[in-house]
Amino acid sequence: MPLTFAQQGETTYIKRITAKEDAKRYLAGLGLVEGAAVTVVSHHGEDMILNVKGARVALGRNYTKRIMI
């Protein structure tokens, strides 16, 4: 199921990222890799603010739809 279905305040784990290699490298640089814990701080439609490894990250729907939890 895509990350867009996670609720505000929920902590989930990334199971898979279904994006092209350049997008996967970008997300990996933000700490978003398979097995990483992600907490949804804020949810605005499919755009999200996430807490990953103690840092807040804002992602648009192009990325959040490609992260499977």
Predicted model as a PDB file, atoms N, CA, C, CB and O in Angstrom, pLDDT in the B-factor column:
MODEL        1                                                                  
ATOM      1  N   MET A   1       0.857  -1.164   0.000  1.00 93.00           N  
ATOM      2  CA  MET A   1       0.000   0.000   0.000  1.00 93.00           C  
ATOM      3  C   MET A   1       0.912   1.240   0.000  1.00 93.00           C  
ATOM      4  CB  MET A   1      -0.980  -0.009   1.238  1.00 93.00           C  
ATOM      5  O   MET A   1       1.930   1.251   0.692  1.00 93.00           O  
ATOM      6  N   PRO A   2       0.558   2.274  -0.764  1.00 94.00           N  
ATOM      7  CA  PRO A   2       1.386   3.489  -0.828  1.00 94.00           C  
ATOM      8  C   PRO A   2       1.387   4.275   0.483  1.00 94.00           C  
ATOM      9  CB  PRO A   2       0.898   4.387  -1.952  1.00 94.00           C  
ATOM     10  O   PRO A   2       0.449   4.190   1.275  1.00 94.00           O  
ATOM     11  N   LEU A   3       2.432   5.021   0.690  1.00 94.00           N  
ATOM     12  CA  LEU A   3       2.575   5.855   1.883  1.00 94.00           C  
ATOM     13  C   LEU A   3       1.423   6.847   2.019  1.00 94.00           C  
ATOM     14  CB  LEU A   3       3.903   6.604   1.844  1.00 94.00           C  
ATOM     15  O   LEU A   3       1.110   7.268   3.132  1.00 94.00           O  
ATOM     16  N   THR A   4       0.796   7.222   0.928  1.00 92.00           N  
ATOM     17  CA  THR A   4      -0.303   8.191   0.977  1.00 92.00           C  
ATOM     18  C   THR A   4      -1.465   7.719   1.846  1.00 92.00           C  
ATOM     19  CB  THR A   4      -0.804   8.472  -0.424  1.00 92.00           C  
ATOM     20  O   THR A   4      -2.281   8.534   2.276  1.00 92.00           O  
ATOM     21  N   PHE A   5      -1.554   6.406   2.112  1.00 93.00           N  
ATOM     22  CA  PHE A   5      -2.633   5.870   2.938  1.00 93.00           C  
ATOM     23  C   PHE A   5      -2.324   5.924   4.434  1.00 93.00           C  
ATOM     24  CB  PHE A   5      -2.920   4.448   2.536  1.00 93.00           C  
ATOM     25  O   PHE A   5      -3.206   5.650   5.248  1.00 93.00           O  
ATOM     26  N   ALA A   6      -1.101   6.268   4.811  1.00 94.00           N  
ATOM     27  CA  ALA A   6      -0.741   6.358   6.232  1.00 94.00           C  
ATOM     28  C   ALA A   6      -1.427   7.574   6.859  1.00 94.00           C  
ATOM     29  CB  ALA A   6       0.806   6.452   6.408  1.00 94.00           C  
ATOM     30  O   ALA A   6      -1.583   8.610   6.213  1.00 94.00           O  
ATOM     31  N   GLN A   7      -1.827   7.437   8.100  1.00 93.00           N  
ATOM     32  CA  GLN A   7      -2.521   8.502   8.816  1.00 93.00           C  
ATOM     33  C   GLN A   7      -1.535   9.381   9.579  1.00 93.00           C  
ATOM     34  CB  GLN A   7      -3.556   7.911   9.779  1.00 93.00           C  
ATOM     35  O   GLN A   7      -0.425   8.959   9.904  1.00 93.00           O  
ATOM     36  N   GLN A   8      -1.956  10.595   9.854  1.00 94.00           N  
ATOM     37  CA  GLN A   8      -1.125  11.525  10.624  1.00 94.00           C  
ATOM     38  C   GLN A   8      -0.816  10.919  11.992  1.00 94.00           C  
ATOM     39  CB  GLN A   8      -1.834  12.905  10.783  1.00 94.00           C  
ATOM     40  O   GLN A   8      -1.710  10.416  12.672  1.00 94.00           O  
ATOM     41  N   GLY A   9       0.465  10.971  12.392  1.00 95.00           N  
ATOM     42  CA  GLY A   9       0.899  10.423  13.662  1.00 95.00           C  
ATOM     43  C   GLY A   9       1.281   8.953  13.607  1.00 95.00           C  
ATOM     44  O   GLY A   9       1.829   8.421  14.573  1.00 95.00           O  
ATOM     45  N   GLU A  10       1.003   8.296  12.506  1.00 95.00           N  
ATOM     46  CA  GLU A  10       1.284   6.868  12.359  1.00 95.00           C  
ATOM     47  C   GLU A  10       2.750   6.635  11.981  1.00 95.00           C  
ATOM     48  CB  GLU A  10       0.355   6.247  11.298  1.00 95.00           C  
ATOM     49  O   GLU A  10       3.304   7.351  11.147  1.00 95.00           O  
ATOM     50  N   THR A  11       3.361   5.645  12.591  1.00 96.00           N  
ATOM     51  CA  THR A  11       4.722   5.245  12.227  1.00 96.00           C  
ATOM     52  C   THR A  11       4.641   3.953  11.431  1.00 96.00           C  
ATOM     53  CB  THR A  11       5.629   5.069  13.495  1.00 96.00           C  
ATOM     54  O   THR A  11       4.032   2.979  11.873  1.00 96.00           O  
ATOM     55  N   THR A  12       5.255   3.950  10.263  1.00 96.00           N  
ATOM     56  CA  THR A  12       5.254   2.777   9.389  1.00 96.00           C  
ATOM     57  C   THR A  12       6.682   2.492   8.943  1.00 96.00           C  
ATOM     58  CB  THR A  12       4.321   2.992   8.158  1.00 96.00           C  
ATOM     59  O   THR A  12       7.599   3.265   9.222  1.00 96.00           O  
ATOM     60  N   TYR A  13       6.855   1.386   8.254  1.00 98.00           N  
ATOM     61  CA  TYR A  13       8.160   0.995   7.727  1.00 98.00           C  
ATOM     62  C   TYR A  13       8.074   0.861   6.212  1.00 98.00           C  
ATOM     63  CB  TYR A  13       8.644  -0.333   8.368  1.00 98.00           C  
ATOM     64  O   TYR A  13       7.095   0.343   5.675  1.00 98.00           O  
ATOM     65  N   ILE A  14       9.102   1.332   5.541  1.00 97.00           N  
ATOM     66  CA  ILE A  14       9.142   1.266   4.078  1.00 97.00           C  
ATOM     67  C   ILE A  14       9.457  -0.164   3.659  1.00 97.00           C  
ATOM     68  CB  ILE A  14      10.198   2.259   3.494  1.00 97.00           C  
ATOM     69  O   ILE A  14      10.456  -0.741   4.089  1.00 97.00           O  
ATOM     70  N   LYS A  15       8.597  -0.730   2.820  1.00 98.00           N  
ATOM     71  CA  LYS A  15       8.797  -2.086   2.332  1.00 98.00           C  
ATOM     72  C   LYS A  15       9.459  -2.092   0.955  1.00 98.00           C  
ATOM     73  CB  LYS A  15       7.467  -2.825   2.277  1.00 98.00           C  
ATOM     74  O   LYS A  15      10.267  -2.969   0.650  1.00 98.00           O  
ATOM     75  N   ARG A  16       9.105  -1.092   0.117  1.00 97.00           N  
ATOM     76  CA  ARG A  16       9.607  -1.075  -1.249  1.00 97.00           C  
ATOM     77  C   ARG A  16       9.449   0.331  -1.813  1.00 97.00           C  
ATOM     78  CB  ARG A  16       8.864  -2.116  -2.132  1.00 97.00           C  
ATOM     79  O   ARG A  16       8.547   1.070  -1.419  1.00 97.00           O  
ATOM     80  N   ILE A  17      10.325   0.690  -2.731  1.00 97.00           N  
ATOM     81  CA  ILE A  17      10.206   1.973  -3.430  1.00 97.00           C  
ATOM     82  C   ILE A  17      10.125   1.657  -4.915  1.00 97.00           C  
ATOM     83  CB  ILE A  17      11.421   2.942  -3.106  1.00 97.00           C  
ATOM     84  O   ILE A  17      11.036   1.052  -5.480  1.00 97.00           O  
ATOM     85  N   THR A  18       9.028   2.072  -5.545  1.00 95.00           N  
ATOM     86  CA  THR A  18       8.788   1.767  -6.951  1.00 95.00           C  
ATOM     87  C   THR A  18       9.032   2.997  -7.809  1.00 95.00           C  
ATOM     88  CB  THR A  18       7.360   1.249  -7.157  1.00 95.00           C  
ATOM     89  O   THR A  18       8.110   3.515  -8.438  1.00 95.00           O  
ATOM     90  N   ALA A  19      10.258   3.456  -7.834  1.00 92.00           N  
ATOM     91  CA  ALA A  19      10.611   4.644  -8.613  1.00 92.00           C  
ATOM     92  C   ALA A  19      11.836   4.330  -9.459  1.00 92.00           C  
ATOM     93  CB  ALA A  19      10.878   5.870  -7.685  1.00 92.00           C  
ATOM     94  O   ALA A  19      12.467   3.286  -9.293  1.00 92.00           O  
ATOM     95  N   LYS A  20      12.164   5.236 -10.362  1.00 94.00           N  
ATOM     96  CA  LYS A  20      13.367   5.077 -11.174  1.00 94.00           C  
ATOM     97  C   LYS A  20      14.597   5.257 -10.299  1.00 94.00           C  
ATOM     98  CB  LYS A  20      13.382   6.086 -12.348  1.00 94.00           C  
ATOM     99  O   LYS A  20      14.510   5.784  -9.190  1.00 94.00           O  
ATOM    100  N   GLU A  21      15.735   4.818 -10.800  1.00 95.00           N  
ATOM    101  CA  GLU A  21      16.971   4.814 -10.016  1.00 95.00           C  
ATOM    102  C   GLU A  21      17.367   6.201  -9.512  1.00 95.00           C  
ATOM    103  CB  GLU A  21      18.094   4.244 -10.843  1.00 95.00           C  
ATOM    104  O   GLU A  21      17.822   6.326  -8.375  1.00 95.00           O  
ATOM    105  N   ASP A  22      17.206   7.246 -10.327  1.00 95.00           N  
ATOM    106  CA  ASP A  22      17.587   8.588  -9.871  1.00 95.00           C  
ATOM    107  C   ASP A  22      16.700   9.053  -8.722  1.00 95.00           C  
ATOM    108  CB  ASP A  22      17.508   9.589 -11.030  1.00 95.00           C  
ATOM    109  O   ASP A  22      17.174   9.715  -7.799  1.00 95.00           O  
ATOM    110  N   ALA A  23      15.415   8.710  -8.775  1.00 95.00           N  
ATOM    111  CA  ALA A  23      14.498   9.062  -7.682  1.00 95.00           C  
ATOM    112  C   ALA A  23      14.823   8.245  -6.432  1.00 95.00           C  
ATOM    113  CB  ALA A  23      13.026   8.830  -8.107  1.00 95.00           C  
ATOM    114  O   ALA A  23      14.726   8.757  -5.317  1.00 95.00           O  
ATOM    115  N   LYS A  24      15.205   6.985  -6.608  1.00 96.00           N  
ATOM    116  CA  LYS A  24      15.582   6.144  -5.459  1.00 96.00           C  
ATOM    117  C   LYS A  24      16.822   6.711  -4.777  1.00 96.00           C  
ATOM    118  CB  LYS A  24      15.840   4.681  -5.908  1.00 96.00           C  
ATOM    119  O   LYS A  24      16.902   6.717  -3.548  1.00 96.00           O  
ATOM    120  N   ARG A  25      17.793   7.190  -5.561  1.00 96.00           N  
ATOM    121  CA  ARG A  25      18.999   7.784  -4.977  1.00 96.00           C  
ATOM    122  C   ARG A  25      18.655   9.052  -4.203  1.00 96.00           C  
ATOM    123  CB  ARG A  25      20.033   8.097  -6.072  1.00 96.00           C  
ATOM    124  O   ARG A  25      19.196   9.288  -3.123  1.00 96.00           O  
ATOM    125  N   TYR A  26      17.751   9.873  -4.756  1.00 96.00           N  
ATOM    126  CA  TYR A  26      17.318  11.097  -4.073  1.00 96.00           C  
ATOM    127  C   TYR A  26      16.660  10.757  -2.737  1.00 96.00           C  
ATOM    128  CB  TYR A  26      16.341  11.901  -4.962  1.00 96.00           C  
ATOM    129  O   TYR A  26      16.979  11.357  -1.711  1.00 96.00           O  
ATOM    130  N   LEU A  27      15.752   9.803  -2.756  1.00 96.00           N  
ATOM    131  CA  LEU A  27      15.057   9.398  -1.531  1.00 96.00           C  
ATOM    132  C   LEU A  27      16.022   8.777  -0.521  1.00 96.00           C  
ATOM    133  CB  LEU A  27      13.935   8.406  -1.861  1.00 96.00           C  
ATOM    134  O   LEU A  27      15.887   8.999   0.682  1.00 96.00           O  
ATOM    135  N   ALA A  28      16.994   8.000  -1.005  1.00 96.00           N  
ATOM    136  CA  ALA A  28      17.987   7.397  -0.115  1.00 96.00           C  
ATOM    137  C   ALA A  28      18.807   8.482   0.570  1.00 96.00           C  
ATOM    138  CB  ALA A  28      18.910   6.440  -0.895  1.00 96.00           C  
ATOM    139  O   ALA A  28      19.182   8.332   1.733  1.00 96.00           O  
ATOM    140  N   GLY A  29      19.086   9.557  -0.128  1.00 95.00           N  
ATOM    141  CA  GLY A  29      19.808  10.673   0.461  1.00 95.00           C  
ATOM    142  C   GLY A  29      19.030  11.340   1.588  1.00 95.00           C  
ATOM    143  O   GLY A  29      19.616  11.959   2.476  1.00 95.00           O  
ATOM    144  N   LEU A  30      17.717  11.211   1.547  1.00 95.00           N  
ATOM    145  CA  LEU A  30      16.855  11.760   2.598  1.00 95.00           C  
ATOM    146  C   LEU A  30      16.633  10.761   3.730  1.00 95.00           C  
ATOM    147  CB  LEU A  30      15.511  12.179   2.009  1.00 95.00           C  
ATOM    148  O   LEU A  30      15.984  11.080   4.726  1.00 95.00           O  
ATOM    149  N   GLY A  31      17.174   9.552   3.575  1.00 95.00           N  
ATOM    150  CA  GLY A  31      16.992   8.520   4.596  1.00 95.00           C  
ATOM    151  C   GLY A  31      15.820   7.605   4.325  1.00 95.00           C  
ATOM    152  O   GLY A  31      15.500   6.748   5.149  1.00 95.00           O  
ATOM    153  N   LEU A  32      15.173   7.771   3.185  1.00 96.00           N  
ATOM    154  CA  LEU A  32      14.015   6.953   2.844  1.00 96.00           C  
ATOM    155  C   LEU A  32      14.480   5.741   2.043  1.00 96.00           C  
ATOM    156  CB  LEU A  32      12.965   7.777   2.044  1.00 96.00           C  
ATOM    157  O   LEU A  32      14.565   5.783   0.816  1.00 96.00           O  
ATOM    158  N   VAL A  33      14.777   4.672   2.756  1.00 96.00           N  
ATOM    159  CA  VAL A  33      15.232   3.424   2.155  1.00 96.00           C  
ATOM    160  C   VAL A  33      14.377   2.288   2.709  1.00 96.00           C  
ATOM    161  CB  VAL A  33      16.753   3.178   2.435  1.00 96.00           C  
ATOM    162  O   VAL A  33      13.666   2.463   3.699  1.00 96.00           O  
ATOM    163  N   GLU A  34      14.451   1.131   2.071  1.00 96.00           N  
ATOM    164  CA  GLU A  34      13.687  -0.030   2.537  1.00 96.00           C  
ATOM    165  C   GLU A  34      14.059  -0.361   3.973  1.00 96.00           C  
ATOM    166  CB  GLU A  34      13.933  -1.251   1.626  1.00 96.00           C  
ATOM    167  O   GLU A  34      15.238  -0.426   4.323  1.00 96.00           O  
ATOM    168  N   GLY A  35      13.049  -0.569   4.795  1.00 96.00           N  
ATOM    169  CA  GLY A  35      13.257  -0.901   6.192  1.00 96.00           C  
ATOM    170  C   GLY A  35      13.279   0.301   7.126  1.00 96.00           C  
ATOM    171  O   GLY A  35      13.249   0.129   8.344  1.00 96.00           O  
ATOM    172  N   ALA A  36      13.332   1.508   6.585  1.00 97.00           N  
ATOM    173  CA  ALA A  36      13.391   2.717   7.417  1.00 97.00           C  
ATOM    174  C   ALA A  36      12.025   2.997   8.048  1.00 97.00           C  
ATOM    175  CB  ALA A  36      13.853   3.937   6.576  1.00 97.00           C  
ATOM    176  O   ALA A  36      10.984   2.813   7.416  1.00 97.00           O  
ATOM    177  N   ALA A  37      12.050   3.443   9.304  1.00 97.00           N  
ATOM    178  CA  ALA A  37      10.828   3.854   9.997  1.00 97.00           C  
ATOM    179  C   ALA A  37      10.481   5.277   9.585  1.00 97.00           C  
ATOM    180  CB  ALA A  37      10.994   3.751  11.543  1.00 97.00           C  
ATOM    181  O   ALA A  37      11.352   6.145   9.538  1.00 97.00           O  
ATOM    182  N   VAL A  38       9.213   5.513   9.289  1.00 97.00           N  
ATOM    183  CA  VAL A  38       8.736   6.818   8.844  1.00 97.00           C  
ATOM    184  C   VAL A  38       7.499   7.184   9.657  1.00 97.00           C  
ATOM    185  CB  VAL A  38       8.421   6.814   7.314  1.00 97.00           C  
ATOM    186  O   VAL A  38       6.560   6.394   9.748  1.00 97.00           O  
ATOM    187  N   THR A  39       7.495   8.374  10.246  1.00 97.00           N  
ATOM    188  CA  THR A  39       6.337   8.868  10.980  1.00 97.00           C  
ATOM    189  C   THR A  39       5.716  10.011  10.205  1.00 97.00           C  
ATOM    190  CB  THR A  39       6.726   9.320  12.408  1.00 97.00           C  
ATOM    191  O   THR A  39       6.416  10.936   9.792  1.00 97.00           O  
ATOM    192  N   VAL A  40       4.410   9.958  10.002  1.00 97.00           N  
ATOM    193  CA  VAL A  40       3.698  11.012   9.282  1.00 97.00           C  
ATOM    194  C   VAL A  40       3.436  12.154  10.256  1.00 97.00           C  
ATOM    195  CB  VAL A  40       2.358  10.480   8.660  1.00 97.00           C  
ATOM    196  O   VAL A  40       2.700  11.990  11.228  1.00 97.00           O  
ATOM    197  N   VAL A  41       4.041  13.315   9.992  1.00 97.00           N  
ATOM    198  CA  VAL A  41       3.860  14.489  10.831  1.00 97.00           C  
ATOM    199  C   VAL A  41       2.627  15.256  10.381  1.00 97.00           C  
ATOM    200  CB  VAL A  41       5.107  15.392  10.789  1.00 97.00           C  
ATOM    201  O   VAL A  41       1.813  15.680  11.201  1.00 97.00           O  
ATOM    202  N   SER A  42       2.497  15.431   9.074  1.00 95.00           N  
ATOM    203  CA  SER A  42       1.382  16.187   8.514  1.00 95.00           C  
ATOM    204  C   SER A  42       1.005  15.584   7.175  1.00 95.00           C  
ATOM    205  CB  SER A  42       1.740  17.690   8.362  1.00 95.00           C  
ATOM    206  O   SER A  42       1.854  15.072   6.445  1.00 95.00           O  
ATOM    207  N   HIS A  43      -0.273  15.652   6.866  1.00 90.00           N  
ATOM    208  CA  HIS A  43      -0.817  15.017   5.667  1.00 90.00           C  
ATOM    209  C   HIS A  43      -1.716  16.022   4.964  1.00 90.00           C  
ATOM    210  CB  HIS A  43      -1.603  13.707   6.017  1.00 90.00           C  
ATOM    211  O   HIS A  43      -2.769  16.377   5.495  1.00 90.00           O  
ATOM    212  N   HIS A  44      -1.329  16.487   3.787  1.00 87.00           N  
ATOM    213  CA  HIS A  44      -2.138  17.434   3.002  1.00 87.00           C  
ATOM    214  C   HIS A  44      -2.442  16.791   1.661  1.00 87.00           C  
ATOM    215  CB  HIS A  44      -1.399  18.814   2.810  1.00 87.00           C  
ATOM    216  O   HIS A  44      -1.700  16.978   0.697  1.00 87.00           O  
ATOM    217  N   GLY A  45      -3.524  16.038   1.594  1.00 80.00           N  
ATOM    218  CA  GLY A  45      -3.816  15.282   0.386  1.00 80.00           C  
ATOM    219  C   GLY A  45      -2.765  14.201   0.233  1.00 80.00           C  
ATOM    220  O   GLY A  45      -2.584  13.374   1.126  1.00 80.00           O  
ATOM    221  N   GLU A  46      -2.073  14.205  -0.893  1.00 82.00           N  
ATOM    222  CA  GLU A  46      -1.008  13.233  -1.114  1.00 82.00           C  
ATOM    223  C   GLU A  46       0.364  13.827  -0.812  1.00 82.00           C  
ATOM    224  CB  GLU A  46      -1.050  12.723  -2.549  1.00 82.00           C  
ATOM    225  O   GLU A  46       1.369  13.123  -0.908  1.00 82.00           O  
ATOM    226  N   ASP A  47       0.427  15.097  -0.453  1.00 91.00           N  
ATOM    227  CA  ASP A  47       1.679  15.726  -0.030  1.00 91.00           C  
ATOM    228  C   ASP A  47       1.830  15.510   1.465  1.00 91.00           C  
ATOM    229  CB  ASP A  47       1.708  17.254  -0.387  1.00 91.00           C  
ATOM    230  O   ASP A  47       0.856  15.606   2.213  1.00 91.00           O  
ATOM    231  N   MET A  48       3.069  15.214   1.909  1.00 95.00           N  
ATOM    232  CA  MET A  48       3.257  14.854   3.302  1.00 95.00           C  
ATOM    233  C   MET A  48       4.520  15.466   3.888  1.00 95.00           C  
ATOM    234  CB  MET A  48       3.300  13.358   3.443  1.00 95.00           C  
ATOM    235  O   MET A  48       5.485  15.746   3.177  1.00 95.00           O  
ATOM    236  N   ILE A  49       4.490  15.665   5.197  1.00 97.00           N  
ATOM    237  CA  ILE A  49       5.687  15.995   5.962  1.00 97.00           C  
ATOM    238  C   ILE A  49       5.946  14.777   6.839  1.00 97.00           C  
ATOM    239  CB  ILE A  49       5.515  17.337   6.821  1.00 97.00           C  
ATOM    240  O   ILE A  49       5.075  14.334   7.588  1.00 97.00           O  
ATOM    241  N   LEU A  50       7.161  14.245   6.732  1.00 97.00           N  
ATOM    242  CA  LEU A  50       7.521  13.011   7.410  1.00 97.00           C  
ATOM    243  C   LEU A  50       8.666  13.237   8.375  1.00 97.00           C  
ATOM    244  CB  LEU A  50       7.890  11.938   6.401  1.00 97.00           C  
ATOM    245  O   LEU A  50       9.476  14.146   8.190  1.00 97.00           O  
ATOM    246  N   ASN A  51       8.733  12.411   9.403  1.00 97.00           N  
ATOM    247  CA  ASN A  51       9.873  12.392  10.309  1.00 97.00           C  
ATOM    248  C   ASN A  51      10.641  11.113  10.004  1.00 97.00           C  
ATOM    249  CB  ASN A  51       9.425  12.465  11.830  1.00 97.00           C  
ATOM    250  O   ASN A  51      10.141  10.006  10.200  1.00 97.00           O  
ATOM    251  N   VAL A  52      11.878  11.290   9.516  1.00 96.00           N  
ATOM    252  CA  VAL A  52      12.722  10.163   9.140  1.00 96.00           C  
ATOM    253  C   VAL A  52      14.067  10.320   9.832  1.00 96.00           C  
ATOM    254  CB  VAL A  52      12.893  10.072   7.590  1.00 96.00           C  
ATOM    255  O   VAL A  52      14.780  11.294   9.584  1.00 96.00           O  
ATOM    256  N   LYS A  53      14.420   9.386  10.686  1.00 93.00           N  
ATOM    257  CA  LYS A  53      15.704   9.407  11.395  1.00 93.00           C  
ATOM    258  C   LYS A  53      15.948  10.739  12.102  1.00 93.00           C  
ATOM    259  CB  LYS A  53      16.843   9.126  10.421  1.00 93.00           C  
ATOM    260  O   LYS A  53      17.063  11.261  12.090  1.00 93.00           O  
ATOM    261  N   GLY A  54      14.901  11.282  12.716  1.00 93.00           N  
ATOM    262  CA  GLY A  54      15.020  12.506  13.492  1.00 93.00           C  
ATOM    263  C   GLY A  54      14.966  13.786  12.681  1.00 93.00           C  
ATOM    264  O   GLY A  54      15.100  14.869  13.252  1.00 93.00           O  
ATOM    265  N   ALA A  55      14.776  13.705  11.379  1.00 95.00           N  
ATOM    266  CA  ALA A  55      14.697  14.895  10.524  1.00 95.00           C  
ATOM    267  C   ALA A  55      13.325  14.952   9.857  1.00 95.00           C  
ATOM    268  CB  ALA A  55      15.829  14.888   9.450  1.00 95.00           C  
ATOM    269  O   ALA A  55      12.725  13.919   9.558  1.00 95.00           O  
ATOM    270  N   ARG A  56      12.845  16.153   9.631  1.00 96.00           N  
ATOM    271  CA  ARG A  56      11.569  16.324   8.926  1.00 96.00           C  
ATOM    272  C   ARG A  56      11.835  16.493   7.444  1.00 96.00           C  
ATOM    273  CB  ARG A  56      10.777  17.540   9.479  1.00 96.00           C  
ATOM    274  O   ARG A  56      12.736  17.222   7.029  1.00 96.00           O  
ATOM    275  N   VAL A  57      11.026  15.798   6.656  1.00 96.00           N  
ATOM    276  CA  VAL A  57      11.173  15.794   5.207  1.00 96.00           C  
ATOM    277  C   VAL A  57       9.805  16.049   4.591  1.00 96.00           C  
ATOM    278  CB  VAL A  57      11.779  14.447   4.699  1.00 96.00           C  
ATOM    279  O   VAL A  57       8.822  15.411   4.968  1.00 96.00           O  
ATOM    280  N   ALA A  58       9.740  16.978   3.645  1.00 96.00           N  
ATOM    281  CA  ALA A  58       8.497  17.239   2.915  1.00 96.00           C  
ATOM    282  C   ALA A  58       8.582  16.559   1.555  1.00 96.00           C  
ATOM    283  CB  ALA A  58       8.242  18.778   2.756  1.00 96.00           C  
ATOM    284  O   ALA A  58       9.567  16.716   0.833  1.00 96.00           O  
ATOM    285  N   LEU A  59       7.544  15.802   1.210  1.00 95.00           N  
ATOM    286  CA  LEU A  59       7.504  15.114  -0.079  1.00 95.00           C  
ATOM    287  C   LEU A  59       6.186  15.373  -0.775  1.00 95.00           C  
ATOM    288  CB  LEU A  59       7.718  13.608   0.101  1.00 95.00           C  
ATOM    289  O   LEU A  59       5.127  15.400  -0.147  1.00 95.00           O  
ATOM    290  N   GLY A  60       6.265  15.564  -2.078  1.00 94.00           N  
ATOM    291  CA  GLY A  60       5.070  15.731  -2.897  1.00 94.00           C  
ATOM    292  C   GLY A  60       4.505  14.387  -3.316  1.00 94.00           C  
ATOM    293  O   GLY A  60       5.112  13.342  -3.083  1.00 94.00           O  
ATOM    294  N   ARG A  61       3.349  14.427  -3.929  1.00 92.00           N  
ATOM    295  CA  ARG A  61       2.651  13.192  -4.286  1.00 92.00           C  
ATOM    296  C   ARG A  61       3.410  12.334  -5.292  1.00 92.00           C  
ATOM    297  CB  ARG A  61       1.298  13.522  -4.841  1.00 92.00           C  
ATOM    298  O   ARG A  61       3.202  11.122  -5.337  1.00 92.00           O  
ATOM    299  N   ASN A  62       4.294  12.936  -6.108  1.00 92.00           N  
ATOM    300  CA  ASN A  62       5.066  12.142  -7.061  1.00 92.00           C  
ATOM    301  C   ASN A  62       5.944  11.130  -6.344  1.00 92.00           C  
ATOM    302  CB  ASN A  62       5.924  13.047  -7.941  1.00 92.00           C  
ATOM    303  O   ASN A  62       6.202  10.051  -6.876  1.00 92.00           O  
ATOM    304  N   TYR A  63       6.401  11.459  -5.157  1.00 94.00           N  
ATOM    305  CA  TYR A  63       7.237  10.547  -4.377  1.00 94.00           C  
ATOM    306  C   TYR A  63       6.410   9.690  -3.420  1.00 94.00           C  
ATOM    307  CB  TYR A  63       8.277  11.336  -3.594  1.00 94.00           C  
ATOM    308  O   TYR A  63       6.662   8.491  -3.301  1.00 94.00           O  
ATOM    309  N   THR A  64       5.432  10.277  -2.741  1.00 94.00           N  
ATOM    310  CA  THR A  64       4.689   9.517  -1.722  1.00 94.00           C  
ATOM    311  C   THR A  64       3.906   8.363  -2.326  1.00 94.00           C  
ATOM    312  CB  THR A  64       3.737  10.436  -0.971  1.00 94.00           C  
ATOM    313  O   THR A  64       3.679   7.362  -1.646  1.00 94.00           O  
ATOM    314  N   LYS A  65       3.485   8.471  -3.585  1.00 94.00           N  
ATOM    315  CA  LYS A  65       2.760   7.372  -4.229  1.00 94.00           C  
ATOM    316  C   LYS A  65       3.692   6.223  -4.590  1.00 94.00           C  
ATOM    317  CB  LYS A  65       2.045   7.870  -5.481  1.00 94.00           C  
ATOM    318  O   LYS A  65       3.226   5.110  -4.831  1.00 94.00           O  
ATOM    319  N   ARG A  66       4.984   6.467  -4.631  1.00 95.00           N  
ATOM    320  CA  ARG A  66       5.957   5.446  -5.038  1.00 95.00           C  
ATOM    321  C   ARG A  66       6.597   4.715  -3.852  1.00 95.00           C  
ATOM    322  CB  ARG A  66       7.045   6.086  -5.877  1.00 95.00           C  
ATOM    323  O   ARG A  66       7.337   3.749  -4.039  1.00 95.00           O  
ATOM    324  N   ILE A  67       6.306   5.181  -2.629  1.00 96.00           N  
ATOM    325  CA  ILE A  67       6.857   4.543  -1.436  1.00 96.00           C  
ATOM    326  C   ILE A  67       5.801   3.595  -0.863  1.00 96.00           C  
ATOM    327  CB  ILE A  67       7.295   5.611  -0.371  1.00 96.00           C  
ATOM    328  O   ILE A  67       4.726   4.025  -0.446  1.00 96.00           O  
ATOM    329  N   MET A  68       6.122   2.315  -0.849  1.00 97.00           N  
ATOM    330  CA  MET A  68       5.186   1.300  -0.366  1.00 97.00           C  
ATOM    331  C   MET A  68       5.502   0.956   1.082  1.00 97.00           C  
ATOM    332  CB  MET A  68       5.243   0.031  -1.249  1.00 97.00           C  
ATOM    333  O   MET A  68       6.660   0.786   1.464  1.00 97.00           O  
ATOM    334  N   ILE A  69       4.429   0.856   1.885  1.00 96.00           N  
ATOM    335  CA  ILE A  69       4.584   0.547   3.309  1.00 96.00           C  
ATOM    336  C   ILE A  69       3.909  -0.778   3.624  1.00 96.00           C  
ATOM    337  CB  ILE A  69       3.996   1.676   4.188  1.00 96.00           C  
ATOM    338  O   ILE A  69       3.925  -1.221   4.773  1.00 96.00           O  
TER     339      ILE A  69                                                      
ENDMDL                                                                          
END                                                                             
